[in-house]
Structures are given as structure tokens and as C-alpha cells.
């Protein structure tokens, strides 16, 4: 299992439909999610990609890991105020999403997944 690339259309059905609910965060996913906002030209993003794929495998069935190309999906990047990449959005089942900026080492990502997404 690898991180799944999302388009705006995918985001609206799998994460949140901000067009229907512009003033309210309403998560549509079946599992908590980690969303990587990246760019193809970004060095740290390229280093983070295989780590996210490993985590997608390790946490398969527990969380979903998505990737959004900020150059291809400018509207989504603007919606979340993405100014630097990589930016990671941790989306728990309940409550507000949390944003982290920069490439994080795998142990830090796992720690954040446990605390923010799995409430462990």
C-alpha cells in the first residue's frame, strides 16, 4: 500500500467537501488521515515520500495517507494556506485537523500519528 494521490474531486469525496460546508470542517473519511502537501521539485518532499509509503503500509486499515501536489491542486493549497512544502495535515476522526510544516523523521511522524490520529 502506498500513499494515495488526491485531486480536488477526490478530496471533496474522501476528506471534506468544503464547497458544501464552507464554514464548517466536516471530515468524510472512514479512518483518520495524514495528508502530505508536496511539490515535485521539492527535495525534502522527495525524501519524505518513501517514508510516507512505509507508514501507509504499516498503518494500513488504521489511517489513510494521501498526497496532494500543490502545483496541480492550487485551490487546495490555497484553502489550507500552504506556503511551504512539505506541509503535513493530520486529520483525526473528530476535532480540528493539525498542520505540521517541514519533513519530519519517521519516528516523529509515528509519534504524531499515535498522539493526534490514533489517540494512543
Phi and psi in radians as a Rosetta constraint file:
Dihedral C 1 N 2 CA 2 C 2 CIRCULARHARMONIC -2.104 0.35
Dihedral N 2 CA 2 C 2 N 3 CIRCULARHARMONIC 2.933 0.35
Dihedral C 2 N 3 CA 3 C 3 CIRCULARHARMONIC -1.070 0.35
Dihedral N 3 CA 3 C 3 N 4 CIRCULARHARMONIC 2.497 0.35
Dihedral C 3 N 4 CA 4 C 4 CIRCULARHARMONIC -1.775 0.35
Dihedral N 4 CA 4 C 4 N 5 CIRCULARHARMONIC 2.248 0.35
Dihedral C 4 N 5 CA 5 C 5 CIRCULARHARMONIC -1.323 0.35
Dihedral N 5 CA 5 C 5 N 6 CIRCULARHARMONIC 2.348 0.35
Dihedral C 5 N 6 CA 6 C 6 CIRCULARHARMONIC -1.981 0.35
Dihedral N 6 CA 6 C 6 N 7 CIRCULARHARMONIC 2.446 0.35
Dihedral C 6 N 7 CA 7 C 7 CIRCULARHARMONIC -1.765 0.35
Dihedral N 7 CA 7 C 7 N 8 CIRCULARHARMONIC 3.062 0.35
Dihedral C 7 N 8 CA 8 C 8 CIRCULARHARMONIC -1.015 0.35
Dihedral N 8 CA 8 C 8 N 9 CIRCULARHARMONIC -0.762 0.35
Dihedral C 8 N 9 CA 9 C 9 CIRCULARHARMONIC -1.054 0.35
Dihedral N 9 CA 9 C 9 N 10 CIRCULARHARMONIC -0.741 0.35
Dihedral C 9 N 10 CA 10 C 10 CIRCULARHARMONIC -1.102 0.35
Dihedral N 10 CA 10 C 10 N 11 CIRCULARHARMONIC -0.772 0.35
Dihedral C 10 N 11 CA 11 C 11 CIRCULARHARMONIC -1.016 0.35
Dihedral N 11 CA 11 C 11 N 12 CIRCULARHARMONIC -0.764 0.35
Dihedral C 11 N 12 CA 12 C 12 CIRCULARHARMONIC -1.091 0.35
Dihedral N 12 CA 12 C 12 N 13 CIRCULARHARMONIC -0.523 0.35
Dihedral C 12 N 13 CA 13 C 13 CIRCULARHARMONIC -1.697 0.35
Dihedral N 13 CA 13 C 13 N 14 CIRCULARHARMONIC -0.512 0.35
Dihedral C 13 N 14 CA 14 C 14 CIRCULARHARMONIC -1.758 0.35
Dihedral N 14 CA 14 C 14 N 15 CIRCULARHARMONIC -0.414 0.35
Dihedral C 14 N 15 CA 15 C 15 CIRCULARHARMONIC -2.026 0.35
Dihedral N 15 CA 15 C 15 N 16 CIRCULARHARMONIC -1.228 0.35
Dihedral C 15 N 16 CA 16 C 16 CIRCULARHARMONIC -2.722 0.35
Dihedral N 16 CA 16 C 16 N 17 CIRCULARHARMONIC 2.386 0.35
Dihedral C 16 N 17 CA 17 C 17 CIRCULARHARMONIC -1.663 0.35
Dihedral N 17 CA 17 C 17 N 18 CIRCULARHARMONIC 1.547 0.35
Dihedral C 17 N 18 CA 18 C 18 CIRCULARHARMONIC -1.293 0.35
Dihedral N 18 CA 18 C 18 N 19 CIRCULARHARMONIC -0.216 0.35
Dihedral C 18 N 19 CA 19 C 19 CIRCULARHARMONIC -1.342 0.35
Dihedral N 19 CA 19 C 19 N 20 CIRCULARHARMONIC -0.686 0.35
Dihedral C 19 N 20 CA 20 C 20 CIRCULARHARMONIC -1.345 0.35
Dihedral N 20 CA 20 C 20 N 21 CIRCULARHARMONIC -0.689 0.35
Dihedral C 20 N 21 CA 21 C 21 CIRCULARHARMONIC -2.110 0.35
Dihedral N 21 CA 21 C 21 N 22 CIRCULARHARMONIC 1.251 0.35
Dihedral C 21 N 22 CA 22 C 22 CIRCULARHARMONIC -1.177 0.35
Dihedral N 22 CA 22 C 22 N 23 CIRCULARHARMONIC -0.413 0.35
Dihedral C 22 N 23 CA 23 C 23 CIRCULARHARMONIC -1.871 0.35
Dihedral N 23 CA 23 C 23 N 24 CIRCULARHARMONIC 0.070 0.35
Dihedral C 23 N 24 CA 24 C 24 CIRCULARHARMONIC -2.443 0.35
Dihedral N 24 CA 24 C 24 N 25 CIRCULARHARMONIC 2.315 0.35
Dihedral C 24 N 25 CA 25 C 25 CIRCULARHARMONIC -1.408 0.35
Dihedral N 25 CA 25 C 25 N 26 CIRCULARHARMONIC 2.035 0.35
Dihedral C 25 N 26 CA 26 C 26 CIRCULARHARMONIC -2.246 0.35
Dihedral N 26 CA 26 C 26 N 27 CIRCULARHARMONIC 1.760 0.35
Dihedral C 26 N 27 CA 27 C 27 CIRCULARHARMONIC -1.276 0.35
Dihedral N 27 CA 27 C 27 N 28 CIRCULARHARMONIC 2.297 0.35
Dihedral C 27 N 28 CA 28 C 28 CIRCULARHARMONIC -1.808 0.35
Dihedral N 28 CA 28 C 28 N 29 CIRCULARHARMONIC -0.084 0.35
Dihedral C 28 N 29 CA 29 C 29 CIRCULARHARMONIC -1.249 0.35
Dihedral N 29 CA 29 C 29 N 30 CIRCULARHARMONIC 2.802 0.35
Dihedral C 29 N 30 CA 30 C 30 CIRCULARHARMONIC -1.528 0.35
Dihedral N 30 CA 30 C 30 N 31 CIRCULARHARMONIC -0.374 0.35
Dihedral C 30 N 31 CA 31 C 31 CIRCULARHARMONIC -2.382 0.35
Dihedral N 31 CA 31 C 31 N 32 CIRCULARHARMONIC 2.782 0.35
Dihedral C 31 N 32 CA 32 C 32 CIRCULARHARMONIC -0.984 0.35
Dihedral N 32 CA 32 C 32 N 33 CIRCULARHARMONIC 2.733 0.35
Dihedral C 32 N 33 CA 33 C 33 CIRCULARHARMONIC -2.348 0.35
Dihedral N 33 CA 33 C 33 N 34 CIRCULARHARMONIC 2.639 0.35
Dihedral C 33 N 34 CA 34 C 34 CIRCULARHARMONIC -2.098 0.35
Dihedral N 34 CA 34 C 34 N 35 CIRCULARHARMONIC 2.144 0.35
Dihedral C 34 N 35 CA 35 C 35 CIRCULARHARMONIC -2.010 0.35
Dihedral N 35 CA 35 C 35 N 36 CIRCULARHARMONIC 2.131 0.35
Dihedral C 35 N 36 CA 36 C 36 CIRCULARHARMONIC -1.703 0.35
Dihedral N 36 CA 36 C 36 N 37 CIRCULARHARMONIC 1.985 0.35
Dihedral C 36 N 37 CA 37 C 37 CIRCULARHARMONIC -1.569 0.35
Dihedral N 37 CA 37 C 37 N 38 CIRCULARHARMONIC 2.023 0.35
Dihedral C 37 N 38 CA 38 C 38 CIRCULARHARMONIC -2.363 0.35
Dihedral N 38 CA 38 C 38 N 39 CIRCULARHARMONIC 3.013 0.35
Dihedral C 38 N 39 CA 39 C 39 CIRCULARHARMONIC -2.344 0.35
Dihedral N 39 CA 39 C 39 N 40 CIRCULARHARMONIC 2.550 0.35
Dihedral C 39 N 40 CA 40 C 40 CIRCULARHARMONIC -1.132 0.35
Dihedral N 40 CA 40 C 40 N 41 CIRCULARHARMONIC -0.448 0.35
Dihedral C 40 N 41 CA 41 C 41 CIRCULARHARMONIC -1.563 0.35
Dihedral N 41 CA 41 C 41 N 42 CIRCULARHARMONIC -0.011 0.35
Dihedral C 41 N 42 CA 42 C 42 CIRCULARHARMONIC -1.568 0.35
Dihedral N 42 CA 42 C 42 N 43 CIRCULARHARMONIC 2.052 0.35
Dihedral C 42 N 43 CA 43 C 43 CIRCULARHARMONIC -1.032 0.35
Dihedral N 43 CA 43 C 43 N 44 CIRCULARHARMONIC -0.924 0.35
Dihedral C 43 N 44 CA 44 C 44 CIRCULARHARMONIC -1.040 0.35
Dihedral N 44 CA 44 C 44 N 45 CIRCULARHARMONIC -0.553 0.35
Dihedral C 44 N 45 CA 45 C 45 CIRCULARHARMONIC -1.108 0.35
Dihedral N 45 CA 45 C 45 N 46 CIRCULARHARMONIC -0.719 0.35
Dihedral C 45 N 46 CA 46 C 46 CIRCULARHARMONIC -1.154 0.35
Dihedral N 46 CA 46 C 46 N 47 CIRCULARHARMONIC -0.602 0.35
Dihedral C 46 N 47 CA 47 C 47 CIRCULARHARMONIC -1.258 0.35
Dihedral N 47 CA 47 C 47 N 48 CIRCULARHARMONIC -0.547 0.35
Dihedral C 47 N 48 CA 48 C 48 CIRCULARHARMONIC -1.345 0.35
Dihedral N 48 CA 48 C 48 N 49 CIRCULARHARMONIC -0.518 0.35
Dihedral C 48 N 49 CA 49 C 49 CIRCULARHARMONIC -0.938 0.35
Dihedral N 49 CA 49 C 49 N 50 CIRCULARHARMONIC -0.886 0.35
Dihedral C 49 N 50 CA 50 C 50 CIRCULARHARMONIC -1.142 0.35
Dihedral N 50 CA 50 C 50 N 51 CIRCULARHARMONIC -0.543 0.35
Dihedral C 50 N 51 CA 51 C 51 CIRCULARHARMONIC -1.129 0.35
Dihedral N 51 CA 51 C 51 N 52 CIRCULARHARMONIC -0.753 0.35
Dihedral C 51 N 52 CA 52 C 52 CIRCULARHARMONIC -1.137 0.35
Dihedral N 52 CA 52 C 52 N 53 CIRCULARHARMONIC -0.643 0.35
Dihedral C 52 N 53 CA 53 C 53 CIRCULARHARMONIC -1.112 0.35
Dihedral N 53 CA 53 C 53 N 54 CIRCULARHARMONIC -0.708 0.35
Dihedral C 53 N 54 CA 54 C 54 CIRCULARHARMONIC -1.093 0.35
Dihedral N 54 CA 54 C 54 N 55 CIRCULARHARMONIC -0.768 0.35
Dihedral C 54 N 55 CA 55 C 55 CIRCULARHARMONIC -1.144 0.35
Dihedral N 55 CA 55 C 55 N 56 CIRCULARHARMONIC -0.633 0.35
Dihedral C 55 N 56 CA 56 C 56 CIRCULARHARMONIC -1.053 0.35
Dihedral N 56 CA 56 C 56 N 57 CIRCULARHARMONIC -0.647 0.35
Dihedral C 56 N 57 CA 57 C 57 CIRCULARHARMONIC -1.269 0.35
Dihedral N 57 CA 57 C 57 N 58 CIRCULARHARMONIC -0.807 0.35
Dihedral C 57 N 58 CA 58 C 58 CIRCULARHARMONIC -1.090 0.35
Dihedral N 58 CA 58 C 58 N 59 CIRCULARHARMONIC -0.648 0.35
Dihedral C 58 N 59 CA 59 C 59 CIRCULARHARMONIC -1.833 0.35
Dihedral N 59 CA 59 C 59 N 60 CIRCULARHARMONIC 0.331 0.35
Dihedral C 59 N 60 CA 60 C 60 CIRCULARHARMONIC -0.959 0.35
Dihedral N 60 CA 60 C 60 N 61 CIRCULARHARMONIC 2.291 0.35
Dihedral C 60 N 61 CA 61 C 61 CIRCULARHARMONIC 1.508 0.35
Dihedral N 61 CA 61 C 61 N 62 CIRCULARHARMONIC -0.210 0.35
Dihedral C 61 N 62 CA 62 C 62 CIRCULARHARMONIC -1.875 0.35
Dihedral N 62 CA 62 C 62 N 63 CIRCULARHARMONIC -0.726 0.35
Dihedral C 62 N 63 CA 63 C 63 CIRCULARHARMONIC -2.413 0.35
Dihedral N 63 CA 63 C 63 N 64 CIRCULARHARMONIC 2.814 0.35
Dihedral C 63 N 64 CA 64 C 64 CIRCULARHARMONIC -1.900 0.35
Dihedral N 64 CA 64 C 64 N 65 CIRCULARHARMONIC 2.403 0.35
Dihedral C 64 N 65 CA 65 C 65 CIRCULARHARMONIC -2.025 0.35
Dihedral N 65 CA 65 C 65 N 66 CIRCULARHARMONIC 2.134 0.35
Dihedral C 65 N 66 CA 66 C 66 CIRCULARHARMONIC -2.062 0.35
Dihedral N 66 CA 66 C 66 N 67 CIRCULARHARMONIC 2.722 0.35
Dihedral C 66 N 67 CA 67 C 67 CIRCULARHARMONIC -2.205 0.35
Dihedral N 67 CA 67 C 67 N 68 CIRCULARHARMONIC 2.388 0.35
Dihedral C 67 N 68 CA 68 C 68 CIRCULARHARMONIC -2.225 0.35
Dihedral N 68 CA 68 C 68 N 69 CIRCULARHARMONIC 2.113 0.35
Dihedral C 68 N 69 CA 69 C 69 CIRCULARHARMONIC -1.367 0.35
Dihedral N 69 CA 69 C 69 N 70 CIRCULARHARMONIC 1.961 0.35
Dihedral C 69 N 70 CA 70 C 70 CIRCULARHARMONIC -1.151 0.35
Dihedral N 70 CA 70 C 70 N 71 CIRCULARHARMONIC -0.456 0.35
Dihedral C 70 N 71 CA 71 C 71 CIRCULARHARMONIC -1.322 0.35
Dihedral N 71 CA 71 C 71 N 72 CIRCULARHARMONIC -0.595 0.35
Dihedral C 71 N 72 CA 72 C 72 CIRCULARHARMONIC -1.440 0.35
Dihedral N 72 CA 72 C 72 N 73 CIRCULARHARMONIC -0.494 0.35
Dihedral C 72 N 73 CA 73 C 73 CIRCULARHARMONIC -2.133 0.35
Dihedral N 73 CA 73 C 73 N 74 CIRCULARHARMONIC 1.127 0.35
Dihedral C 73 N 74 CA 74 C 74 CIRCULARHARMONIC -1.078 0.35
Dihedral N 74 CA 74 C 74 N 75 CIRCULARHARMONIC -0.595 0.35
Dihedral C 74 N 75 CA 75 C 75 CIRCULARHARMONIC -1.114 0.35
Dihedral N 75 CA 75 C 75 N 76 CIRCULARHARMONIC -0.749 0.35
Dihedral C 75 N 76 CA 76 C 76 CIRCULARHARMONIC -1.154 0.35
Dihedral N 76 CA 76 C 76 N 77 CIRCULARHARMONIC -0.717 0.35
Dihedral C 76 N 77 CA 77 C 77 CIRCULARHARMONIC -1.068 0.35
Dihedral N 77 CA 77 C 77 N 78 CIRCULARHARMONIC -0.747 0.35
Dihedral C 77 N 78 CA 78 C 78 CIRCULARHARMONIC -1.168 0.35
Dihedral N 78 CA 78 C 78 N 79 CIRCULARHARMONIC -0.700 0.35
Dihedral C 78 N 79 CA 79 C 79 CIRCULARHARMONIC -0.995 0.35
Dihedral N 79 CA 79 C 79 N 80 CIRCULARHARMONIC -0.672 0.35
Dihedral C 79 N 80 CA 80 C 80 CIRCULARHARMONIC -1.697 0.35
Dihedral N 80 CA 80 C 80 N 81 CIRCULARHARMONIC 0.101 0.35
Dihedral C 80 N 81 CA 81 C 81 CIRCULARHARMONIC 1.129 0.35
Dihedral N 81 CA 81 C 81 N 82 CIRCULARHARMONIC 0.613 0.35
Dihedral C 81 N 82 CA 82 C 82 CIRCULARHARMONIC -1.250 0.35
Dihedral N 82 CA 82 C 82 N 83 CIRCULARHARMONIC 2.063 0.35
Dihedral C 82 N 83 CA 83 C 83 CIRCULARHARMONIC -2.014 0.35
Dihedral N 83 CA 83 C 83 N 84 CIRCULARHARMONIC -0.331 0.35
Dihedral C 83 N 84 CA 84 C 84 CIRCULARHARMONIC -2.426 0.35
Dihedral N 84 CA 84 C 84 N 85 CIRCULARHARMONIC 2.617 0.35
Dihedral C 84 N 85 CA 85 C 85 CIRCULARHARMONIC -2.150 0.35
Dihedral N 85 CA 85 C 85 N 86 CIRCULARHARMONIC 2.595 0.35
Dihedral C 85 N 86 CA 86 C 86 CIRCULARHARMONIC -1.322 0.35
Dihedral N 86 CA 86 C 86 N 87 CIRCULARHARMONIC 2.586 0.35
Dihedral C 86 N 87 CA 87 C 87 CIRCULARHARMONIC -2.176 0.35
Dihedral N 87 CA 87 C 87 N 88 CIRCULARHARMONIC 2.336 0.35
Dihedral C 87 N 88 CA 88 C 88 CIRCULARHARMONIC -1.987 0.35
Dihedral N 88 CA 88 C 88 N 89 CIRCULARHARMONIC 2.240 0.35
Dihedral C 88 N 89 CA 89 C 89 CIRCULARHARMONIC -1.872 0.35
Dihedral N 89 CA 89 C 89 N 90 CIRCULARHARMONIC 2.043 0.35
Dihedral C 89 N 90 CA 90 C 90 CIRCULARHARMONIC -1.649 0.35
Dihedral N 90 CA 90 C 90 N 91 CIRCULARHARMONIC 2.100 0.35
Dihedral C 90 N 91 CA 91 C 91 CIRCULARHARMONIC -2.037 0.35
Dihedral N 91 CA 91 C 91 N 92 CIRCULARHARMONIC 1.742 0.35
Dihedral C 91 N 92 CA 92 C 92 CIRCULARHARMONIC -1.309 0.35
Dihedral N 92 CA 92 C 92 N 93 CIRCULARHARMONIC 2.919 0.35
Dihedral C 92 N 93 CA 93 C 93 CIRCULARHARMONIC -1.136 0.35
Dihedral N 93 CA 93 C 93 N 94 CIRCULARHARMONIC -0.633 0.35
Dihedral C 93 N 94 CA 94 C 94 CIRCULARHARMONIC -2.220 0.35
Dihedral N 94 CA 94 C 94 N 95 CIRCULARHARMONIC 2.569 0.35
Dihedral C 94 N 95 CA 95 C 95 CIRCULARHARMONIC 1.642 0.35
Dihedral N 95 CA 95 C 95 N 96 CIRCULARHARMONIC 3.096 0.35
Dihedral C 95 N 96 CA 96 C 96 CIRCULARHARMONIC -1.415 0.35
Dihedral N 96 CA 96 C 96 N 97 CIRCULARHARMONIC 2.575 0.35
Dihedral C 96 N 97 CA 97 C 97 CIRCULARHARMONIC -1.185 0.35
Dihedral N 97 CA 97 C 97 N 98 CIRCULARHARMONIC 2.736 0.35
Dihedral C 97 N 98 CA 98 C 98 CIRCULARHARMONIC -2.155 0.35
Dihedral N 98 CA 98 C 98 N 99 CIRCULARHARMONIC 2.365 0.35
Dihedral C 98 N 99 CA 99 C 99 CIRCULARHARMONIC -1.801 0.35
Dihedral N 99 CA 99 C 99 N 100 CIRCULARHARMONIC 2.415 0.35
Dihedral C 99 N 100 CA 100 C 100 CIRCULARHARMONIC -2.231 0.35
Dihedral N 100 CA 100 C 100 N 101 CIRCULARHARMONIC 2.428 0.35
Dihedral C 100 N 101 CA 101 C 101 CIRCULARHARMONIC -1.902 0.35
Dihedral N 101 CA 101 C 101 N 102 CIRCULARHARMONIC 2.550 0.35
Dihedral C 101 N 102 CA 102 C 102 CIRCULARHARMONIC 1.623 0.35
Dihedral N 102 CA 102 C 102 N 103 CIRCULARHARMONIC 2.796 0.35
Dihedral C 102 N 103 CA 103 C 103 CIRCULARHARMONIC -1.303 0.35
Dihedral N 103 CA 103 C 103 N 104 CIRCULARHARMONIC 2.210 0.35
Dihedral C 103 N 104 CA 104 C 104 CIRCULARHARMONIC -1.838 0.35
Dihedral N 104 CA 104 C 104 N 105 CIRCULARHARMONIC 2.538 0.35
Dihedral C 104 N 105 CA 105 C 105 CIRCULARHARMONIC -1.157 0.35
Dihedral N 105 CA 105 C 105 N 106 CIRCULARHARMONIC 2.785 0.35
Dihedral C 105 N 106 CA 106 C 106 CIRCULARHARMONIC -0.991 0.35
Dihedral N 106 CA 106 C 106 N 107 CIRCULARHARMONIC -0.742 0.35
Dihedral C 106 N 107 CA 107 C 107 CIRCULARHARMONIC -1.082 0.35
Dihedral N 107 CA 107 C 107 N 108 CIRCULARHARMONIC -0.647 0.35
Dihedral C 107 N 108 CA 108 C 108 CIRCULARHARMONIC -1.216 0.35
Dihedral N 108 CA 108 C 108 N 109 CIRCULARHARMONIC -0.664 0.35
Dihedral C 108 N 109 CA 109 C 109 CIRCULARHARMONIC -1.101 0.35
Dihedral N 109 CA 109 C 109 N 110 CIRCULARHARMONIC -0.783 0.35
Dihedral C 109 N 110 CA 110 C 110 CIRCULARHARMONIC -1.092 0.35
Dihedral N 110 CA 110 C 110 N 111 CIRCULARHARMONIC -0.695 0.35
Dihedral C 110 N 111 CA 111 C 111 CIRCULARHARMONIC -1.077 0.35
Dihedral N 111 CA 111 C 111 N 112 CIRCULARHARMONIC -0.800 0.35
Dihedral C 111 N 112 CA 112 C 112 CIRCULARHARMONIC -1.150 0.35
Dihedral N 112 CA 112 C 112 N 113 CIRCULARHARMONIC -0.695 0.35
Dihedral C 112 N 113 CA 113 C 113 CIRCULARHARMONIC -1.048 0.35
Dihedral N 113 CA 113 C 113 N 114 CIRCULARHARMONIC -0.807 0.35
Dihedral C 113 N 114 CA 114 C 114 CIRCULARHARMONIC -1.094 0.35
Dihedral N 114 CA 114 C 114 N 115 CIRCULARHARMONIC -0.804 0.35
Dihedral C 114 N 115 CA 115 C 115 CIRCULARHARMONIC -1.344 0.35
Dihedral N 115 CA 115 C 115 N 116 CIRCULARHARMONIC -0.786 0.35
Dihedral C 115 N 116 CA 116 C 116 CIRCULARHARMONIC -1.531 0.35
Dihedral N 116 CA 116 C 116 N 117 CIRCULARHARMONIC -0.745 0.35
Dihedral C 116 N 117 CA 117 C 117 CIRCULARHARMONIC -1.630 0.35
Dihedral N 117 CA 117 C 117 N 118 CIRCULARHARMONIC -0.676 0.35
Dihedral C 117 N 118 CA 118 C 118 CIRCULARHARMONIC -1.840 0.35
Dihedral N 118 CA 118 C 118 N 119 CIRCULARHARMONIC -0.031 0.35
Dihedral C 118 N 119 CA 119 C 119 CIRCULARHARMONIC 0.873 0.35
Dihedral N 119 CA 119 C 119 N 120 CIRCULARHARMONIC 0.705 0.35
